[in-house]
């Protein structure tokens, strides 16, 4: 929670880091909406956060109702680079448990 807060870009691509990690997405009122991690993203956190903007995630498809571009209207995110896949999974689970985000992806297809 102490990491830097970023705002989704109004235009263009997310450009914070190509490293793997865990992230938190907040609405403009700083309510925690989603906690996620990178799994296979070739360009790490940049790619995963960009996926949310372009409706290539269950969060944007389900919770944002296919309107990922709304993230460009003052939504924020924080992230922590975590190179180890196991550590990312544990940190994501811990963060979800502590922050109780509005949306939690289950991995189930609807």
Buried (B, 14 or more C-beta within 10 A) or exposed (E): EEBEEBBBBEEEEBEBBBBBBBBBBBBEEEEBBBBBBBEEBEBBBBBBBBBBBEBBBBBBBEBBEEEBEBBBEEBBBBBBBBEEEEBBBBBBEEBBEEBEBEBEBEEEEE
